[in-house]
Amino acid sequence: MDVEWMHGLYTVLAFVTFVVIAFWAWSARNRPGFDEAARLPLLDDEGAARSAVAAGEGKI
């Protein structure tokens, strides 16, 4: 096993990892959680953010 083979293997593993994370991030079942997380910074104050999380609206 030479160094070039190990570099190639590392490249393939990095690419596969990237593809898996991309599919996970864009899957439809994760969209509601990401939408809720995206709205959290737009809440007026910390009290509203805490109540949203407590109400289950801020789950990721």
Backbone as ProteinMPNN parsed JSONL, in Angstrom:
{"seq_chain_A": "MDVEWMHGLYTVLAFVTFVVIAFWAWSARNRPGFDEAARLPLLDDEGAARSAVAAGEGKI", "coords_chain_A": {"N_chain_A": [[0.863, -1.167, 0.0], [0.831, 2.014, -1.064], [1.556, 5.567, -0.719], [0.092, 7.153, -2.53], [-2.172, 5.611, -3.028], [-3.42, 5.67, -0.534], [-4.003, 8.406, -0.367], [-5.852, 8.639, -2.427], [-7.895, 6.996, -1.428], [-8.603, 8.469, 0.854], [-9.61, 10.78, -0.398], [-11.868, 9.753, -1.742], [-13.393, 8.856, 0.474], [-13.829, 11.317, 1.771], [-15.39, 12.637, -0.153], [-17.663, 10.943, -0.281], [-18.597, 11.272, 2.337], [-19.286, 14.003, 2.242], [-21.382, 13.922, 0.335], [-23.285, 12.341, 1.679], [-23.868, 13.979, 3.911], [-24.927, 16.189, 2.55], [-27.255, 15.064, 1.344], [-28.635, 14.431, 3.698], [-29.037, 16.986, 4.797], [-30.688, 18.174, 2.894], [-32.937, 16.608, 2.894], [-36.444, 15.983, 2.968], [-37.667, 15.42, 5.388], [-36.22, 16.739, 7.323], [-36.68, 19.399, 6.897], [-38.802, 20.911, 8.295], [-37.692, 21.28, 10.901], [-35.34, 22.704, 10.307], [-36.478, 25.002, 9.186], [-37.785, 26.085, 11.408], [-35.596, 26.584, 13.058], [-34.341, 28.506, 11.53], [-36.033, 30.666, 11.834], [-35.669, 31.456, 14.475], [-33.633, 33.52, 15.071], [-35.042, 35.769, 14.323], [-36.939, 36.369, 16.166], [-38.365, 38.615, 18.604], [-37.279, 39.087, 21.264], [-35.304, 37.618, 23.957], [-37.071, 36.33, 25.679], [-39.218, 35.636, 24.052], [-37.924, 33.836, 22.418], [-37.244, 31.831, 24.234], [-39.816, 30.984, 25.009], [-40.763, 30.022, 22.598], [-39.079, 27.851, 22.163], [-39.747, 26.326, 24.393], [-42.36, 25.75, 23.767], [-42.05, 23.961, 21.799], [-41.555, 24.838, 19.266], [-39.039, 25.505, 18.529], [-37.418, 23.336, 18.094], [-34.695, 21.477, 16.825]], "CA_chain_A": [[0.0, 0.0, 0.0], [1.673, 3.195, -1.126], [0.954, 6.817, -0.267], [-0.893, 7.614, -3.509], [-3.391, 4.836, -2.819], [-4.062, 6.189, 0.677], [-4.552, 9.721, -0.708], [-7.061, 8.383, -3.215], [-8.918, 6.487, -0.52], [-9.05, 9.601, 1.662], [-10.426, 11.635, -1.259], [-13.155, 9.086, -1.951], [-14.128, 8.901, 1.74], [-14.263, 12.7, 2.003], [-16.484, 12.912, -1.084], [-18.836, 10.189, 0.168], [-19.081, 11.953, 3.534], [-19.935, 15.222, 1.782], [-22.647, 13.574, -0.322], [-24.219, 11.879, 2.716], [-24.315, 15.15, 4.672], [-25.771, 16.994, 1.666], [-28.565, 14.41, 1.264], [-29.286, 14.585, 4.999], [-29.45, 18.382, 4.977], [-31.746, 18.525, 1.945], [-34.058, 15.678, 2.948], [-37.703, 16.647, 3.288], [-38.086, 15.223, 6.78], [-35.489, 17.691, 8.162], [-37.038, 20.761, 6.546], [-39.508, 21.664, 9.349], [-36.766, 21.648, 11.965], [-34.46, 23.759, 9.821], [-37.286, 26.211, 9.042], [-37.983, 26.642, 12.749], [-34.311, 27.113, 13.518], [-34.054, 29.713, 10.759], [-36.853, 31.767, 12.351], [-35.292, 31.82, 15.837], [-32.974, 34.82, 15.211], [-35.954, 36.85, 13.989], [-37.833, 36.633, 17.282], [-38.114, 39.939, 19.163], [-36.392, 39.122, 22.422], [-34.952, 36.306, 24.488], [-38.256, 35.714, 26.26], [-39.972, 35.013, 22.962], [-37.151, 32.679, 21.958], [-37.4, 30.758, 25.229], [-41.174, 30.444, 24.965], [-40.888, 29.252, 21.363], [-38.396, 26.579, 22.379], [-40.527, 25.574, 25.358], [-43.585, 25.32, 23.112], [-41.722, 22.948, 20.8], [-41.389, 25.442, 17.959], [-37.633, 25.75, 18.252], [-36.641, 22.097, 18.061], [-33.926, 21.251, 15.592]], "C_chain_A": [[0.913, 1.234, 0.0], [0.864, 4.451, -0.787], [-0.117, 7.31, -1.242], [-2.23, 6.891, -3.336], [-4.15, 5.358, -1.597], [-4.659, 7.573, 0.428], [-5.84, 9.57, -1.51], [-8.205, 7.888, -2.346], [-9.481, 7.602, 0.348], [-9.952, 10.527, 0.85], [-11.816, 11.041, -1.472], [-13.994, 9.126, -0.674], [-14.632, 10.305, 2.054], [-15.441, 13.053, 1.094], [-17.767, 12.199, -0.657], [-19.437, 10.833, 1.411], [-19.823, 13.228, 3.164], [-21.303, 14.923, 1.172], [-23.687, 13.135, 0.705], [-24.749, 13.062, 3.521], [-25.227, 16.026, 3.825], [-27.165, 16.373, 1.535], [-29.326, 14.55, 2.581], [-29.83, 16.001, 5.162], [-30.621, 18.751, 4.069], [-32.94, 17.572, 1.983], [-35.318, 16.389, 3.459], [-38.08, 16.485, 4.755], [-37.345, 16.156, 7.738], [-35.924, 19.134, 7.942], [-37.797, 21.504, 7.645], [-38.587, 22.108, 10.482], [-35.828, 22.762, 11.544], [-35.22, 25.064, 9.628], [-37.507, 26.878, 10.403], [-36.692, 27.251, 13.283], [-33.952, 28.399, 12.779], [-34.854, 30.91, 11.264], [-36.422, 32.235, 13.741], [-34.578, 33.17, 15.939], [-33.913, 36.006, 14.957], [-36.947, 37.156, 15.107], [-37.403, 37.915, 17.992], [-37.115, 39.953, 20.309], [-36.127, 37.715, 22.925], [-36.147, 35.594, 25.1], [-39.091, 35.009, 25.206], [-39.24, 33.769, 22.456], [-37.302, 31.517, 22.935], [-38.79, 30.151, 25.176], [-41.396, 29.622, 23.7], [-40.234, 27.886, 21.525], [-39.211, 25.716, 23.342], [-41.802, 25.023, 24.731], [-43.313, 24.266, 22.036], [-41.537, 23.516, 19.422], [-39.935, 25.612, 17.581], [-36.79, 24.5, 18.238], [-35.913, 21.982, 16.728], [-33.924, 19.775, 15.304]], "O_chain_A": [[1.667, 1.462, 0.946], [-0.351, 4.393, -0.595], [-1.14, 7.838, -0.805], [-3.292, 7.497, -3.482], [-5.376, 5.472, -1.624], [-5.723, 7.883, 0.964], [-6.806, 10.3, -1.286], [-9.348, 8.313, -2.51], [-10.691, 7.679, 0.559], [-10.96, 11.009, 1.367], [-12.82, 11.749, -1.391], [-15.191, 9.405, -0.738], [-15.747, 10.464, 2.551], [-16.388, 13.702, 1.537], [-18.842, 12.798, -0.674], [-20.659, 10.931, 1.528], [-20.886, 13.505, 3.72], [-22.278, 15.613, 1.472], [-24.852, 13.521, 0.607], [-25.948, 13.141, 3.786], [-26.212, 16.557, 4.339], [-28.161, 17.092, 1.61], [-30.538, 14.766, 2.574], [-30.959, 16.187, 5.616], [-31.462, 19.565, 4.452], [-33.864, 17.716, 1.182], [-35.236, 17.293, 4.291], [-38.758, 17.351, 5.308], [-37.799, 16.348, 8.866], [-35.567, 20.008, 8.732], [-37.46, 22.657, 7.914], [-38.715, 23.232, 10.966], [-35.546, 23.668, 12.329], [-34.667, 26.134, 9.88], [-37.421, 28.1, 10.522], [-36.71, 28.321, 13.892], [-33.321, 29.286, 13.354], [-34.405, 32.049, 11.138], [-36.793, 33.337, 14.143], [-34.904, 33.929, 16.851], [-33.599, 37.131, 15.344], [-37.719, 38.109, 15.001], [-36.222, 38.265, 17.988], [-36.191, 40.766, 20.308], [-36.656, 36.741, 22.389], [-36.225, 34.367, 25.042], [-39.609, 33.917, 25.44], [-39.87, 32.77, 22.108], [-37.467, 30.368, 22.527], [-38.938, 28.934, 25.284], [-42.133, 28.636, 23.722], [-40.776, 26.877, 21.073], [-39.35, 24.511, 23.131], [-42.274, 23.953, 25.116], [-44.248, 23.74, 21.432], [-41.375, 22.752, 18.47], [-39.629, 25.843, 16.412], [-35.568, 24.58, 18.358], [-36.433, 22.335, 15.67], [-33.337, 19.34, 14.313]]}, "name": "protein", "num_of_chains": 1, "seq": "MDVEWMHGLYTVLAFVTFVVIAFWAWSARNRPGFDEAARLPLLDDEGAARSAVAAGEGKI"}
